[in-house]
Amino acid sequence: MTPSTPTQTPGDDCLEADYLIETPLDPARVADVMAGEQSSGTFVRVANETDALRARSRASVLRIDELEAVAQPSLPNAWLARQGASGPWRRARVTLSFPIANIEANLPTLAATVAGNLYDLGEVTGMRLLSMRLPASYRRRFELPRHGAAGTRALTGVTGRPMIGTIIKPNVGLTAAETAALVRDLCEAGVDFIKDDEVSANPAHAPLAERVRAVMDEIRRYRERSGRAVMMAFNITDDLDAMRRHAELVEREGGSCVMASINWCGFSAIQSLRRSTPLVLHAHRNGYGMMSRDPALGMSFQAYQTLWRLAGVDHMHVHGLAGKFAQSDAEVIESARDCATPLAAGCDDTVLPAFSSGQWAGTVPATFDAVRSTDLLFMSGGGILAHPDGPAAGVNSVRQAWAAVQDGTPLPVYAQRMPELRRALEFFGARA
């Protein structure tokens, strides 16, 4: 996968963050407010804020690149309305430098520093955290992935192609025994990876303790029959104490992966989970859309995944090309490349991008063309389970599509001698 190109690395004593701001005021004034608000100051200079203290602890403004103004504000702002402010609404890209000594290796405080109150500033009608850069010495103070792409390949035994995954469907409602039976069928169908849905963690009809034992019994039996190790990502999203217990159960039963809805668990919980389990940690980003969909608000994926990778996750969801969600293909591609880019020079901390959402054999060429790598997890729910000839044919159709693109053969040509791929193109292609 071709990584994105980082800008110049900051010094060892600071980290950098880029923002898009929108304001009717002078962007330089607003940038100075941002730097003060997120370090030593407030809207006025206060007692004890000496010159020496400011020199040591205040964030600084490194760059301001003004962009084209807009005619209307992106977001409402009562503070500016009280000032009688009017347009034009000026936009700028601002780079701030934050002293690491203010933060130390404290992930929640890092997030509060680079984001936090900035979103509430009265001076702006738009605020988006775009990207972050960390010195290598600082990055190494946080958790690293235990497995990433290489470790996941080693555990699944998959080489030379992407790992093919699917999702338990129906999302909820299946009993533990019914889930185990479906997992057995999916293993026999040839998948490499299976995951719970994000809304199915510990439901009354399929308690996690029962589901883990029943599912792992089938996975062990399949491994003994076939020699293949299918990875199952159990959704252990819960409070921290419960997640630790759930992960210990998965480990005792011979499982290799757990999944968590990271936005709702929080940085501290995921860090603590990482430190307490050797299992692959599959990070599900559900809810990220509320941070990203407005181009003038929230944060871009580069900054988002930087924070979560500091918690030590192994897999990150990036959605999928031509998928069912709102993200553009360009955003999905950039997100996958972000996952494949080290956070700092010399750090072996890349994570496995997990493609999902409306993926099937027909979306494989666009995926391969975009990332030019097979170091990815390609997950198809309906694209496998809804194949007209059954899940095994669905898995084969996806594998055949990847074989075709790696061979440089167009799918329709390759499908002439591959009935599973041909049927997928006819069935799903008519619905695309």
C-alpha positions as CSV (number, residue, x, y, z in Angstrom):
1,M,0.0,0.0,0.0
2,T,1.4,3.4,-0.9
3,P,1.6,5.5,2.3
4,S,0.6,9.1,2.5
5,T,3.6,11.5,2.7
6,P,4.0,13.1,6.1
7,T,5.2,16.7,6.4
8,Q,8.4,17.6,8.3
9,T,8.7,15.9,11.6
10,P,8.4,18.1,14.7
11,G,11.1,18.4,17.3
12,D,11.3,16.1,20.2
13,D,9.7,18.5,22.6
14,C,6.5,19.3,20.7
15,L,3.8,17.9,18.5
16,E,2.0,19.6,15.7
17,A,-1.6,19.8,14.6
18,D,-3.2,21.2,11.5
19,Y,-6.7,22.8,11.6
20,L,-9.2,24.3,9.1
21,I,-10.9,27.3,10.7
22,E,-13.6,29.6,9.5
23,T,-14.2,33.0,11.0
24,P,-15.3,36.6,10.2
25,L,-12.2,37.8,12.2
26,D,-8.5,38.0,11.4
27,P,-7.3,34.4,11.1
28,A,-4.0,35.3,12.8
29,R,-5.9,36.6,15.8
30,V,-8.0,33.4,16.0
31,A,-5.0,31.2,15.7
32,D,-3.4,33.0,18.6
33,V,-6.6,32.5,20.6
34,M,-6.5,28.8,19.8
35,A,-2.9,28.5,20.9
36,G,-3.6,30.2,24.2
37,E,-6.9,28.4,24.9
38,Q,-5.3,25.0,24.5
39,S,-2.2,25.7,26.6
40,S,-1.4,28.3,29.3
41,G,-4.0,31.0,28.7
42,T,-7.6,32.1,28.3
43,F,-9.2,35.0,26.5
44,V,-7.2,37.5,28.5
45,R,-3.8,37.3,30.2
46,V,-4.2,36.2,33.8
47,A,-2.2,36.5,37.0
48,N,0.8,34.2,37.3
49,E,1.0,33.8,33.5
50,T,4.5,35.1,33.4
51,D,6.7,35.6,30.3
52,A,8.8,32.6,31.5
53,L,5.8,30.4,31.9
54,R,4.4,31.4,28.5
55,A,7.8,30.6,26.9
56,R,7.9,27.2,28.5
57,S,4.2,26.1,28.2
58,R,2.3,28.1,25.7
59,A,1.4,26.6,22.4
60,S,2.7,28.5,19.4
61,V,1.3,29.3,15.9
62,L,3.6,27.9,13.2
63,R,1.7,28.6,10.0
64,I,-1.4,30.3,8.7
65,D,-2.4,29.7,5.1
66,E,-5.5,31.7,4.2
67,L,-7.9,30.0,1.8
68,E,-10.9,31.3,-0.2
69,A,-13.6,32.9,1.9
70,V,-17.3,31.8,1.8
71,A,-20.5,33.8,1.7
72,Q,-22.3,32.1,4.6
73,P,-21.1,30.7,7.9
74,S,-21.0,26.9,8.1
75,L,-22.1,26.8,11.8
76,P,-24.3,29.0,14.0
77,N,-22.5,31.1,16.6
78,A,-24.3,33.0,19.3
79,W,-21.1,34.8,20.5
80,L,-20.5,36.3,17.0
81,A,-24.1,37.2,16.7
82,R,-23.9,39.2,19.9
83,Q,-20.9,41.0,18.5
84,G,-22.9,41.8,15.3
85,A,-20.3,40.1,13.2
86,S,-20.8,39.7,9.5
87,G,-19.0,38.2,6.6
88,P,-17.0,37.5,4.6
89,W,-16.3,34.3,6.4
90,R,-12.6,33.7,6.1
91,R,-11.1,30.3,6.0
92,A,-7.5,29.3,6.8
93,R,-5.4,26.3,7.5
94,V,-3.6,26.8,10.8
95,T,-0.7,24.8,12.3
96,L,-0.1,24.8,16.0
97,S,2.8,23.4,18.0
98,F,2.0,22.1,21.5
99,P,4.7,21.5,24.1
100,I,4.8,17.8,25.0
101,A,5.7,18.6,28.6
102,N,2.1,20.0,29.0
103,I,0.7,16.6,28.1
104,E,3.1,13.8,28.7
105,A,2.1,10.2,27.7
106,N,-1.6,10.9,28.6
107,L,-3.9,10.0,25.7
108,P,-7.1,11.6,27.0
109,T,-5.3,14.8,27.8
110,L,-3.7,14.7,24.3
111,A,-7.1,14.5,22.8
112,A,-8.4,17.3,25.0
113,T,-5.4,19.4,23.9
114,V,-5.6,19.1,20.2
115,A,-9.4,19.1,20.1
116,G,-11.4,19.8,23.3
117,N,-12.6,23.4,23.8
118,L,-11.5,24.4,20.3
119,Y,-14.8,23.3,19.0
120,D,-16.6,25.7,21.3
121,L,-14.6,28.9,20.6
122,G,-16.8,31.9,20.0
123,E,-14.4,33.2,17.3
124,V,-15.1,30.5,14.8
125,T,-18.0,29.3,12.6
126,G,-15.9,26.3,11.5
127,M,-13.3,24.2,13.3
128,R,-11.8,20.9,12.0
129,L,-8.8,19.0,13.2
130,L,-7.1,17.8,10.0
131,S,-3.9,16.0,10.9
132,M,-1.3,15.5,13.6
133,R,2.5,14.9,13.6
134,L,4.4,13.3,16.5
135,P,8.1,13.0,17.2
136,A,9.3,9.4,17.3
137,S,10.4,9.7,20.9
138,Y,6.9,10.7,21.9
139,R,5.1,8.1,19.8
140,R,7.1,5.3,21.5
141,R,5.8,6.3,24.9
142,F,2.3,5.0,23.9
143,E,1.0,1.6,23.1
144,L,2.0,-0.1,19.9
145,P,-0.1,-2.6,18.0
146,R,0.6,-6.2,19.1
147,H,-0.1,-7.7,15.7
148,G,-1.0,-5.4,12.8
149,A,-1.0,-6.8,9.3
150,A,1.9,-9.2,9.7
151,G,0.6,-10.6,13.0
152,T,-2.9,-11.1,11.6
153,R,-1.5,-12.9,8.6
154,A,0.6,-15.2,10.9
155,L,-2.5,-16.1,13.0
156,T,-4.7,-16.8,10.0
157,G,-2.0,-18.3,7.8
158,V,-3.1,-16.2,4.8
159,T,-0.3,-15.1,2.5
160,G,-0.2,-13.5,-1.0
161,R,-3.7,-12.1,-1.0
162,P,-6.0,-10.1,1.2
163,M,-7.7,-11.6,4.2
164,I,-11.4,-12.3,3.3
165,G,-13.9,-11.6,6.1
166,T,-17.6,-11.5,6.8
167,I,-20.0,-10.4,9.5
168,I,-22.5,-12.3,11.5
169,K,-25.9,-11.7,9.9
170,P,-28.6,-11.3,11.1
171,N,-27.0,-8.6,13.2
172,V,-28.9,-9.6,16.4
173,G,-31.4,-12.2,17.2
174,L,-29.5,-15.4,16.8
175,T,-29.0,-17.6,19.8
176,A,-25.5,-18.8,20.8
177,A,-26.2,-22.2,19.2
178,E,-27.5,-20.6,16.0
179,T,-24.5,-18.3,15.9
180,A,-22.1,-21.2,16.3
181,A,-23.9,-23.1,13.5
182,L,-23.5,-20.1,11.2
183,V,-19.8,-19.8,12.1
184,R,-19.4,-23.5,11.2
185,D,-20.9,-22.8,7.8
186,L,-18.8,-19.8,7.2
187,C,-15.6,-21.7,8.2
188,E,-16.5,-24.4,5.7
189,A,-17.2,-21.7,3.1
190,G,-13.6,-20.7,3.4
191,V,-13.6,-17.3,5.1
192,D,-10.4,-16.2,6.9
193,F,-12.1,-13.8,9.3
194,I,-15.5,-13.5,10.9
195,K,-16.7,-10.7,13.2
196,D,-19.7,-9.8,15.4
197,D,-21.8,-6.8,14.4
198,E,-21.2,-3.7,16.4
199,V,-24.7,-3.8,17.9
200,S,-24.3,-7.4,19.1
201,A,-22.1,-7.6,22.2
202,N,-23.8,-9.3,25.1
203,P,-27.5,-9.7,24.3
204,A,-29.9,-11.6,26.5
205,H,-30.7,-14.1,23.7
206,A,-27.0,-14.9,23.1
207,P,-24.9,-14.1,26.2
208,L,-21.2,-13.6,25.3
209,A,-20.0,-16.3,27.7
210,E,-22.3,-18.8,25.9
211,R,-21.5,-17.5,22.5
212,V,-17.7,-17.5,22.8
213,R,-17.7,-21.1,24.0
214,A,-20.1,-22.3,21.4
215,V,-18.4,-20.5,18.5
216,M,-14.9,-21.4,19.6
217,D,-15.9,-25.1,19.8
218,E,-16.9,-24.9,16.1
219,I,-13.7,-23.0,15.1
220,R,-11.5,-25.6,17.0
221,R,-13.3,-28.5,15.3
222,Y,-12.9,-26.8,11.9
223,R,-9.2,-26.2,12.6
224,E,-8.7,-29.9,13.5
225,R,-10.4,-31.0,10.3
226,S,-8.8,-28.5,7.9
227,G,-5.7,-27.1,9.4
228,R,-7.0,-23.6,8.8
229,A,-7.2,-21.1,11.6
230,V,-10.2,-18.8,11.2
231,M,-10.0,-15.6,13.2
232,M,-13.2,-14.6,15.0
233,A,-13.5,-11.0,16.3
234,F,-15.9,-11.2,19.3
235,N,-17.5,-7.9,20.1
236,I,-16.6,-7.4,23.8
237,T,-17.7,-3.7,24.0
238,D,-18.7,-3.1,27.6
239,D,-17.3,-1.4,30.7
240,L,-13.6,-1.9,31.2
241,D,-13.8,-4.6,33.9
242,A,-16.3,-6.6,31.8
243,M,-14.1,-6.2,28.6
244,R,-11.1,-7.6,30.5
245,R,-13.2,-10.6,31.6
246,H,-14.6,-11.1,28.1
247,A,-11.1,-11.0,26.6
248,E,-9.8,-13.5,29.1
249,L,-12.6,-15.9,28.2
250,V,-11.8,-15.5,24.5
251,E,-8.1,-16.2,25.2
252,R,-8.9,-19.3,27.4
253,E,-11.1,-20.7,24.6
254,G,-8.3,-20.4,22.1
255,G,-9.6,-17.3,20.3
256,S,-7.3,-14.8,18.7
257,C,-9.2,-11.5,18.3
258,V,-11.6,-9.2,20.1
259,M,-13.5,-6.2,18.8
260,A,-14.6,-3.0,20.5
261,S,-16.7,0.0,19.5
262,I,-13.8,2.4,20.3
263,N,-15.8,5.7,20.3
264,W,-18.1,4.6,23.0
265,C,-15.5,2.8,25.1
266,G,-13.1,5.7,25.2
267,F,-9.4,6.1,25.0
268,S,-8.6,5.0,28.6
269,A,-10.6,1.8,28.3
270,I,-9.0,0.8,25.0
271,Q,-5.5,1.5,26.3
272,S,-6.2,-0.5,29.4
273,L,-7.7,-3.3,27.4
274,R,-4.6,-3.3,25.1
275,R,-2.3,-3.6,28.1
276,S,-4.3,-6.5,29.6
277,T,-4.7,-8.8,26.5
278,P,-2.4,-10.3,23.9
279,L,-5.2,-10.7,21.5
280,V,-5.7,-8.9,18.2
281,L,-7.6,-5.7,18.9
282,H,-10.1,-4.9,16.1
283,A,-11.2,-1.3,16.4
284,H,-14.7,-0.6,15.1
285,R,-15.2,3.1,14.4
286,N,-19.0,3.3,14.4
287,G,-20.0,6.9,15.2
288,Y,-17.0,8.4,13.4
289,G,-19.4,10.0,10.9
290,M,-20.6,12.4,13.5
291,M,-17.1,13.7,13.7
292,S,-16.3,13.8,10.0
293,R,-19.2,14.4,7.8
294,D,-19.4,18.1,8.1
295,P,-16.3,19.5,6.3
296,A,-16.1,22.5,8.6
297,L,-16.4,20.5,11.9
298,G,-15.0,17.5,13.7
299,M,-11.8,15.8,12.6
300,S,-10.4,14.1,9.6
301,F,-9.4,10.5,9.6
302,Q,-5.6,11.1,9.8
303,A,-6.0,12.8,13.2
304,Y,-8.7,10.4,14.4
305,Q,-6.7,7.3,13.6
306,T,-3.5,8.8,15.1
307,L,-5.2,9.1,18.5
308,W,-6.6,5.6,18.4
309,R,-3.4,4.0,17.2
310,L,-1.7,5.5,20.2
311,A,-4.1,3.2,22.2
312,G,-2.5,0.2,20.5
313,V,-5.2,-1.1,18.2
314,D,-4.3,-3.6,15.4
315,H,-7.1,-3.1,12.9
316,M,-8.9,0.1,11.9
317,H,-12.1,0.3,9.9
318,V,-12.0,2.6,6.8
319,H,-15.3,1.7,5.2
320,G,-15.3,0.6,1.6
321,L,-15.2,1.8,-2.0
322,A,-18.5,2.3,-3.8
323,G,-20.0,1.3,-0.4
324,K,-23.3,1.9,1.3
325,F,-22.1,4.7,3.5
326,A,-21.7,8.4,3.0
327,Q,-17.9,8.6,2.7
328,S,-16.4,9.4,-0.7
329,D,-14.1,6.9,-2.3
330,A,-11.3,9.5,-2.0
331,E,-11.8,9.6,1.7
332,V,-11.8,5.8,2.0
333,I,-8.6,5.6,0.0
334,E,-6.8,8.3,2.0
335,S,-7.9,6.5,5.3
336,A,-6.4,3.2,4.1
337,R,-3.2,4.9,3.3
338,D,-3.2,6.6,6.7
339,C,-3.4,3.2,8.3
340,A,-0.3,2.1,6.3
341,T,1.7,5.1,7.2
342,P,3.9,5.0,10.4
343,L,3.0,7.7,12.8
344,A,6.6,8.7,13.2
345,A,9.9,7.9,11.5
346,G,11.4,4.6,12.5
347,C,8.2,3.3,14.3
348,D,6.8,0.0,13.2
349,D,3.2,0.8,14.1
350,T,1.1,0.5,11.0
351,V,-2.3,-1.1,11.4
352,L,-4.4,-3.3,9.1
353,P,-7.1,-1.4,7.2
354,A,-10.5,-3.1,7.4
355,F,-12.7,-2.5,4.3
356,S,-16.4,-3.0,4.9
357,S,-19.9,-1.6,4.1
358,G,-21.4,-2.9,0.9
359,Q,-18.4,-4.7,-0.3
360,W,-18.5,-7.6,-2.8
361,A,-16.5,-9.1,-5.6
362,G,-17.4,-6.1,-7.9
363,T,-15.7,-3.6,-5.6
364,V,-12.4,-5.5,-5.5
365,P,-10.9,-3.8,-8.7
366,A,-11.4,-0.3,-7.3
367,T,-9.9,-1.3,-4.0
368,F,-6.8,-2.9,-5.5
369,D,-6.4,0.0,-7.9
370,A,-6.5,2.5,-5.1
371,V,-4.2,0.8,-2.5
372,R,-2.0,-1.4,-4.7
373,S,-1.6,-3.8,-1.8
374,T,-3.0,-7.0,-0.4
375,D,-2.2,-6.0,3.2
376,L,-5.9,-5.4,4.1
377,L,-8.9,-7.1,5.5
378,F,-11.7,-7.2,2.9
379,M,-15.1,-7.8,4.6
380,S,-18.3,-8.7,2.8
381,G,-21.5,-9.3,4.7
382,G,-24.2,-9.5,2.1
383,G,-21.6,-9.9,-0.6
384,I,-20.9,-13.3,0.8
385,L,-24.0,-14.3,2.7
386,A,-26.4,-13.2,0.0
387,H,-24.7,-14.8,-3.0
388,P,-27.4,-16.6,-4.9
389,D,-25.5,-19.9,-4.7
390,G,-24.7,-19.7,-1.0
391,P,-21.9,-18.4,1.3
392,A,-19.2,-20.7,-0.1
393,A,-19.9,-19.4,-3.6
394,G,-19.8,-15.8,-2.1
395,V,-16.4,-16.4,-0.6
396,N,-15.1,-17.9,-3.8
397,S,-16.4,-15.0,-5.8
398,V,-14.4,-12.6,-3.7
399,R,-11.3,-14.7,-3.8
400,Q,-11.6,-15.0,-7.6
401,A,-12.0,-11.3,-7.9
402,W,-8.8,-10.7,-6.0
403,A,-7.0,-13.3,-8.1
404,A,-8.2,-11.5,-11.2
405,V,-7.0,-8.1,-10.2
406,Q,-3.6,-9.5,-9.1
407,D,-3.4,-11.2,-12.4
408,G,-4.3,-8.0,-14.3
409,T,-7.4,-9.6,-15.8
410,P,-10.7,-7.7,-16.0
411,L,-13.4,-9.4,-13.9
412,P,-15.8,-10.2,-16.8
413,V,-13.0,-12.0,-18.6
414,Y,-11.9,-13.9,-15.5
415,A,-15.5,-14.7,-14.7
416,Q,-16.0,-16.6,-18.0
417,R,-14.3,-19.6,-16.3
418,M,-15.3,-18.9,-12.7
419,P,-19.0,-19.5,-12.2
420,E,-19.1,-18.1,-8.6
421,L,-17.7,-14.7,-9.8
422,R,-19.9,-14.7,-12.9
423,R,-23.0,-15.2,-10.7
424,A,-21.9,-12.5,-8.3
425,L,-21.4,-10.0,-11.2
426,E,-24.9,-10.9,-12.5
427,F,-26.6,-10.8,-9.2
428,F,-25.0,-7.9,-7.3
429,G,-24.1,-6.0,-10.4
430,A,-27.8,-5.6,-11.2
431,R,-28.2,-4.0,-7.8
432,A,-25.2,-1.7,-7.8
